[in-house]
Amino acid sequence: MIGVVLVGILALVVGGCVCVVWADRGGPRWTRVVAAATVGAGKAVRSYQKAQRRQISSNNNSGGDAG
């Protein structure tokens, strides 16, 4: 069951990447919409990861109990 979900997610990611390339080469309007959504999702994931790294970094530098 989990394998089916992972294959579905992989298909969506690959399809989004294909739409980004196709839209860049002047594809139909729907490819530009899918490409914009794909790029937006990528930016959102990247900003979330940066926030997580900052939070981990600030937790490590807070000086807590060193024993």
C-alpha positions as CSV (number, residue, x, y, z in Angstrom):
1,M,0.0,0.0,0.0
2,I,2.8,2.4,0.9
3,G,4.6,1.5,-2.3
4,V,1.6,2.5,-4.3
5,V,1.4,5.9,-2.6
6,L,5.2,6.5,-3.1
7,V,4.9,5.6,-6.8
8,G,2.0,8.0,-7.1
9,I,4.0,10.8,-5.5
10,L,7.0,10.0,-7.8
11,A,4.7,10.2,-10.8
12,L,3.4,13.6,-9.7
13,V,6.9,14.9,-9.2
14,V,8.1,13.6,-12.6
15,G,5.0,15.0,-14.3
16,G,5.6,18.4,-12.7
17,C,9.2,18.5,-13.8
18,V,8.1,17.5,-17.4
19,C,5.6,20.4,-17.3
20,V,8.2,22.9,-16.2
21,V,10.4,21.9,-19.1
22,W,7.5,21.9,-21.6
23,A,6.2,25.2,-20.4
24,D,9.7,26.7,-20.7
25,R,9.6,25.7,-24.4
26,G,6.3,27.3,-25.0
27,G,3.8,24.6,-24.2
28,P,0.1,25.0,-23.8
29,R,-1.4,27.1,-21.0
30,W,-2.2,24.2,-18.7
31,T,1.5,23.2,-18.6
32,R,2.3,26.7,-17.5
33,V,-0.2,26.4,-14.7
34,V,1.2,23.1,-13.6
35,A,4.8,24.4,-13.9
36,A,4.0,27.4,-11.7
37,A,2.4,25.1,-9.1
38,T,5.5,22.8,-9.2
39,V,7.9,25.7,-8.8
40,G,5.8,27.2,-6.0
41,A,5.8,23.9,-4.2
42,G,9.5,23.6,-4.6
43,K,10.0,27.1,-3.1
44,A,7.7,26.3,-0.2
45,V,9.6,23.1,0.6
46,R,12.9,25.0,0.4
47,S,11.8,27.7,2.7
48,Y,10.4,25.2,5.2
49,Q,13.8,23.3,5.2
50,K,15.6,26.6,5.8
51,A,13.3,27.4,8.8
52,Q,13.9,23.9,10.2
53,R,17.7,24.3,9.9
54,R,17.5,27.7,11.6
55,Q,15.4,26.3,14.4
56,I,17.8,23.4,15.0
57,S,20.8,25.7,14.9
58,S,19.3,28.1,17.4
59,N,18.3,25.2,19.7
60,N,21.9,23.9,19.6
61,N,23.3,27.3,20.4
62,S,20.9,28.1,23.2
63,G,23.4,26.8,25.8
64,G,21.0,24.4,27.6
65,D,22.3,21.9,30.2
66,A,25.8,20.8,29.3
67,G,26.0,18.4,32.1
